[in-house]
Amino acid sequence: MPEIKVTPLGAGQDVGRSCILVSIGGKNIMLDCGMHMGYNDDRRFPDFSYITQNGRLTDFLDCLIISHFHLDHCGALPYMSEMVGYDGPIYMTHPTKAICPILLEDFRKITVDKKGETNFFTSQMIKDCMKKVIPLNLHQTVQVDDELEIKAYYAGHVLGAAMVHIKVGSESVVYTGDYNMTPDRHLGAAWIDKCRPDILISESTYATTIRDSKRCRERDFLKKVHESIERGGKVLIPVFALGRAQELCILLETFWERMNLKAPIYFSTGLTEKANHYYKLFITWTNQKIRKTFVQRNMFEFKHIKAFDRSYADNPGPMVVFATPGMLHAGQSLQIFKKWAGNEKNMVIMPGYCVQGTIGHKILNGQRKLEMEGRATLDVKLQVEYMSFSAHADAKGIMQLIRMAEPRNMLLVHGEAVKMEFLKGKIEQEFSIDCYMPANGETTTVTTNPSVPVDISLNLLKREMALGGPLPDPKKPRTMHGTLIMKENSLKLVSSEQALKELGLNEHQLRFTCHVQLQDPHSDADTLHRIYTHLKSVLKGYTIQHLPDGTVIVESIVIKVSSSAEDSNTKVLLLSWSYQEVLNILKRSK
């Protein structure tokens, strides 16, 4: 039986470093190629030695697909293609292709130029890597080769995020990447066809969470920011450059306008302008409201939000600062946090998920003394708030996607093991399908039962309906008699007459014979006459003939009688018929 194999090289029972290897129909596909934000050594990249110990990855992979621009999904891309070695096709959407190199370069600057790390990709490697990228359009079927095809679907989450349907022959897999089933202030909700894949590989970041109403969360967020500003405090909101940042900027912009507030709001320099540029460029990827009002007013041109300069962090008085990155693991957000951490008037609001090992994760777990670089200890006195504006699907959203796609099997990645285990039980109970949650380096093998699509001729269908009443219940299949023709890799079921005509063949008839012995002292002619008389009495409505040559014909089944050579009292009946003749009799008897 055919099999699909799935091996996470990253994000197996873990959040971060998404990298999933799928083997389907003789093809090897890599889904995402991210880095882990919780590590600063080789562990931050996926372990490509699982694919090959030596040699380039091009020889082992048919293609690589990137779901969106977050670094935990694309951060290891230049390392893989330029340092390990991969020259095959890399697929991602147009917005991802535009934004990905900016974030990669931004992270490279922090890691290499500021921290002085080696064994990291260069600016040139990022450029060379992006030259290998083939952009995807939503709902466009892309033929990677003669057998492998992929199709992208809208995933919400961030600008350009896509789910992907991978198909080889009749086998298929859907990979969600990160997705959001709830529309927000700037993006729509994820959507996919009822494609019934063999496996649905889904993220499970919030596997046990069912979020409260978005409006309540927004109200709480604004209340906390406002209270902190009123008492003269500073509010730090660590975000990633694109995504939640724009969502929260729109929220604060409208609140500041409504309340006529004067406290300044700042955003990390450079990234806002770039972000706005891409949101204008890819306006079709945003939600309906933004697209409608875009001509009158660009929602991404903020009146109250100004570019941030690092000297502003020491300014007296209240302020709100959006700074990158979102998990406080490096960069400007971490620098500001260090400056403001000692004042209880100040506040840090973590609007998204934080990976284990990051400062964000530590403070959310109540750690008040942090060991920084150079063994310095930082006392955390400011208020720490967690408000999930994360654009990941919650448990309800994951179940909703399963109902939408109707997969035969489920596989969970990008989540914590304990939470995955809980969701796995819920999925198996509600949908009666197998659910898997492999760890990194662990292979899940799913046996598939490929269905073979066959076209059926309308004439044959009409004939079957006329013979057997209305069309059957789809859950209770009915046998159909016809001739299967294969033409140009497609199968068609037609009547035997049509098949002969289409193929230009003459009909040959096979006849079956059977010998039956019976004891009868009469002559052969008498025995045959008695058989004829008996059949006439029991088979009413059938054509039965007794021919002069000593043959009885029932419809078109031939019966002859002869005596056995050894014993004249033993008669041998020879019956001869064709398959079609018996079929016709059986149909009439119904």
Secondary structure, DSSP 4 states (H G I P E B T S, - for coil): --EEEEEEEE-TTSSS--EEEEEETTEEEEE-----TT-SSGGGS--GGGT-SSS-GGGT-SEEE---S-HHHHTTHHIIIIIII--S-EEEEHHHHHHHHHHHHHHHIIIIIIT---S---HHHHHHHHTTEEEE-BT-EEESSSSEEEEEEE--SSTT-EEEEEEETTEEEEE--S--SS--SS-----------SEEEEE-TBTT-----HHHHHHHHHHHHHHHHHTT-EEEEE--TTTHHHHHHHHHHHHHHHHT--S-EEEETTHHHHHHHHHHHTGGGS-HHHHHHTTT--TTS-SSEEEE-GGGGG-SS-EEEEES-TTSSSHHHHHHHHHHTT-TT-EEEE-S---TTSHHHHHHTT--EEE-GGG-EEE--SEEEE-----S-BHHHHHHHHHHH--SEEEEESS-HHHHHHHHHHHHHHH--EEE-PPTTPPEEEE------EEE-HHHHHHHHHHH-SPPPTTS------EEEEETTEEEEE-HHHHHHHHT------EEEEEEEEE--S-HHHHHHHHHHHHHHHSTTS-EEEETTTEEEETTEEEEEEE-SS-TTEEEEEEEEEHHHHHHHHHHH-
